[in-house]
Amino acid sequence: MPLNSRQRQFLKAQAHSLNPVVMLGNDGLSDNVIKELEASIEHHELIKVKINAGAERKDQALEVASAVNAELVSVVGRVAVLFRQRKEDSRFVLPR
């Protein structure tokens, strides 16, 4: 489900105090990184990912989001915010 601007704004505010839980190095997405991303987003729903690659950070952030079936909330500098809502017991009630 694509996020609207109000939902993105809400999630960016929620993510402000979070620290990056996964760091993506120059090697890109490996199987171990994808497993760690999957576990982190399943547990937290909203995570920050630090991207250390060059100028194509937005493209890499989109690739990371699609690898774990998440929505890309924002990319600021080297940090991307990803969101994937759990079916049951969700922490976040998104505005409409």
Backbone as CSV, one residue per row, in Angstrom:
resi,resn,N_x,N_y,N_z,CA_x,CA_y,CA_z,C_x,C_y,C_z
1,MET,0.836,-1.168,0.000,0.000,0.000,0.000,0.888,1.240,0.000
2,PRO,0.784,2.073,-0.993,1.587,3.292,-1.036,1.166,4.266,0.071
3,LEU,2.138,4.969,0.607,1.874,5.932,1.665,1.515,7.286,1.072
4,ASN,0.557,7.962,1.688,0.260,9.320,1.249,1.153,10.299,2.020
5,SER,1.082,11.572,1.699,1.993,12.558,2.290,1.781,12.717,3.794
6,ARG,0.556,12.607,4.249,0.279,12.719,5.683,0.893,11.541,6.450
7,GLN,0.802,10.345,5.881,1.385,9.169,6.517,2.911,9.249,6.521
8,ARG,3.489,9.711,5.417,4.950,9.890,5.363,5.417,10.882,6.422
9,GLN,4.705,11.981,6.557,5.055,12.996,7.544,4.983,12.410,8.956
10,PHE,3.938,11.641,9.247,3.782,10.996,10.552,4.951,10.041,10.824
11,LEU,5.294,9.211,9.827,6.364,8.233,10.013,7.730,8.902,10.140
12,LYS,7.959,9.979,9.403,9.223,10.702,9.540,9.371,11.273,10.944
13,ALA,8.273,11.763,11.509,8.313,12.272,12.879,8.599,11.146,13.874
14,GLN,8.018,9.976,13.652,8.246,8.830,14.534,9.691,8.329,14.430
15,ALA,10.283,8.435,13.244,11.629,7.922,13.007,12.726,8.885,13.433
16,HIS,12.355,10.099,13.755,13.355,11.128,14.056,14.330,10.693,15.150
17,SER,13.850,10.082,16.201,14.702,9.709,17.331,15.372,8.350,17.173
18,LEU,15.096,7.649,16.093,15.673,6.320,15.893,17.116,6.409,15.407
19,ASN,17.891,5.392,15.738,19.242,5.241,15.207,19.213,4.201,14.102
20,PRO,20.133,4.287,13.138,20.177,3.251,12.095,20.461,1.881,12.706
21,VAL,19.693,0.878,12.285,19.871,-0.472,12.819,20.652,-1.363,11.864
22,VAL,20.699,-0.983,10.594,21.438,-1.753,9.590,22.268,-0.771,8.786
23,MET,23.523,-1.171,8.510,24.394,-0.343,7.690,24.727,-1.086,6.415
24,LEU,24.481,-0.430,5.301,24.723,-1.013,3.988,26.066,-0.507,3.493
25,GLY,27.023,-1.424,3.296,28.360,-1.043,2.882,28.507,-0.946,1.385
26,ASN,29.747,-0.859,0.946,30.052,-0.731,-0.476,29.726,-1.992,-1.262
27,ASP,29.610,-3.125,-0.583,29.318,-4.389,-1.256,27.853,-4.500,-1.658
28,GLY,27.008,-3.622,-1.140,25.593,-3.640,-1.509,24.803,-4.646,-0.701
29,LEU,23.744,-5.153,-1.307,22.837,-6.084,-0.632,23.331,-7.518,-0.765
30,SER,23.780,-8.071,0.333,24.138,-9.483,0.352,23.000,-10.241,1.024
31,ASP,23.073,-11.548,0.995,22.021,-12.359,1.632,21.951,-12.091,3.127
32,ASN,23.107,-11.930,3.763,23.120,-11.666,5.208,22.506,-10.311,5.545
33,VAL,22.762,-9.316,4.725,22.191,-7.990,4.957,20.673,-8.044,4.785
34,ILE,20.210,-8.748,3.775,18.763,-8.880,3.562,18.109,-9.601,4.730
35,LYS,18.757,-10.644,5.259,18.208,-11.355,6.422,18.125,-10.433,7.631
36,GLU,19.151,-9.623,7.848,19.155,-8.695,8.971,18.092,-7.613,8.802
37,LEU,17.947,-7.109,7.582,16.893,-6.131,7.293,15.509,-6.723,7.548
38,GLU,15.313,-7.943,7.085,14.018,-8.624,7.253,13.685,-8.794,8.733
39,ALA,14.667,-9.236,9.517,14.441,-9.430,10.947,14.175,-8.102,11.656
40,SER,14.919,-7.081,11.294,14.763,-5.776,11.942,13.427,-5.136,11.622
41,ILE,13.034,-5.168,10.367,11.774,-4.521,9.997,10.574,-5.309,10.505
42,GLU,10.719,-6.614,10.624,9.628,-7.424,11.184,9.432,-7.090,12.667
43,HIS,10.525,-6.857,13.359,10.445,-6.569,14.792,10.027,-5.129,15.063
44,HIS,10.598,-4.171,14.334,10.389,-2.754,14.638,9.345,-2.048,13.769
45,GLU,9.062,-2.548,12.597,8.160,-1.951,11.606,8.740,-0.705,10.943
46,LEU,9.399,0.152,11.685,9.971,1.392,11.168,11.452,1.393,11.507
47,ILE,12.312,1.404,10.492,13.750,1.345,10.744,14.484,2.382,9.899
48,LYS,15.695,2.685,10.358,16.602,3.521,9.592,17.739,2.638,9.102
49,VAL,18.156,2.883,7.867,19.256,2.144,7.257,20.297,3.162,6.815
50,LYS,21.543,2.951,7.212,22.618,3.847,6.799,23.235,3.300,5.522
51,ILE,23.304,4.149,4.504,23.818,3.750,3.198,25.157,4.448,2.985
52,ASN,26.224,3.669,2.795,27.561,4.239,2.668,28.049,4.352,1.239
53,ALA,27.235,4.040,0.282,27.673,4.079,-1.119,27.658,5.514,-1.645
54,GLY,28.005,5.666,-2.893,28.173,6.979,-3.514,26.888,7.724,-3.797
55,ALA,26.844,8.362,-4.944,25.793,9.311,-5.285,24.432,8.657,-5.537
56,GLU,24.388,7.373,-5.782,23.121,6.715,-6.104,22.409,6.206,-4.851
57,ARG,22.436,6.980,-3.788,21.823,6.561,-2.523,20.322,6.338,-2.644
58,LYS,19.637,7.200,-3.367,18.182,7.066,-3.536,17.850,5.754,-4.248
59,ASP,18.627,5.415,-5.278,18.407,4.153,-5.984,18.662,2.962,-5.078
60,GLN,19.723,3.032,-4.278,20.010,1.934,-3.359,18.929,1.819,-2.288
61,ALA,18.418,2.952,-1.823,17.351,2.916,-0.824,16.097,2.259,-1.398
62,LEU,15.772,2.562,-2.637,14.635,1.915,-3.295,14.869,0.417,-3.462
63,GLU,16.092,0.030,-3.773,16.437,-1.384,-3.923,16.303,-2.115,-2.584
64,VAL,16.761,-1.483,-1.506,16.648,-2.076,-0.172,15.180,-2.238,0.205
65,ALA,14.382,-1.214,-0.047,12.953,-1.279,0.291,12.249,-2.387,-0.479
66,SER,12.559,-2.522,-1.752,11.897,-3.572,-2.530,12.378,-4.965,-2.128
67,ALA,13.622,-5.081,-1.642,14.150,-6.383,-1.225,13.409,-6.939,-0.016
68,VAL,12.918,-6.062,0.846,12.201,-6.523,2.045,10.716,-6.187,1.987
69,ASN,10.250,-5.780,0.812,8.830,-5.474,0.594,8.335,-4.390,1.556
70,ALA,9.107,-3.298,1.634,8.774,-2.191,2.529,8.572,-0.914,1.729
71,GLU,8.017,0.075,2.385,7.840,1.391,1.786,9.022,2.276,2.164
72,LEU,9.549,2.999,1.204,10.595,3.971,1.466,9.917,5.261,1.918
73,VAL,10.156,5.639,3.161,9.531,6.829,3.725,10.307,8.076,3.322
74,SER,11.634,8.038,3.517,12.451,9.191,3.161,13.910,8.791,3.056
75,VAL,14.665,9.636,2.370,16.112,9.509,2.304,16.671,10.889,2.599
76,VAL,17.447,10.981,3.669,18.098,12.232,4.032,19.578,11.937,4.196
77,GLY,20.374,12.504,3.313,21.801,12.235,3.360,22.085,10.770,3.112
78,ARG,22.710,10.127,4.057,23.056,8.708,3.940,22.096,7.799,4.691
79,VAL,20.997,8.338,5.177,20.068,7.554,5.986,18.716,7.438,5.294
80,ALA,18.257,6.197,5.155,16.943,5.918,4.574,16.027,5.389,5.674
81,VAL,14.769,5.780,5.613,13.770,5.316,6.575,12.821,4.382,5.831
82,LEU,12.652,3.163,6.366,11.791,2.154,5.758,10.663,1.784,6.715
83,PHE,9.505,1.459,6.133,8.345,1.073,6.934,7.640,-0.102,6.281
84,ARG,7.315,-1.076,7.108,6.461,-2.188,6.685,5.577,-2.552,7.868
85,GLN,4.276,-2.335,7.704,3.331,-2.559,8.788,3.043,-4.045,8.951
86,ARG,3.026,-4.470,10.207,2.658,-5.850,10.506,1.167,-6.037,10.312
87,LYS,0.772,-7.242,9.982,-0.654,-7.541,9.809,-1.392,-7.477,11.139
88,GLU,-0.763,-8.019,12.186,-1.372,-8.048,13.504,-0.447,-7.336,14.498
89,ASP,-1.008,-6.768,15.517,-0.259,-6.160,16.601,0.693,-5.059,16.095
90,SER,0.187,-4.171,15.280,0.998,-3.092,14.757,1.193,-2.005,15.809
91,ARG,2.384,-1.432,15.848,2.689,-0.340,16.771,2.143,0.986,16.283
92,PHE,1.972,1.117,14.975,1.622,2.397,14.379,0.201,2.380,13.813
93,VAL,-0.553,3.399,14.164,-1.860,3.628,13.558,-1.671,4.826,12.650
94,LEU,-1.642,4.564,11.358,-1.365,5.605,10.394,-2.574,6.496,10.175
95,PRO,-2.342,7.807,10.063,-3.463,8.688,9.705,-3.940,8.416,8.294
96,ARG,-5.154,8.747,7.993,-5.701,8.505,6.653,-5.484,9.657,5.747
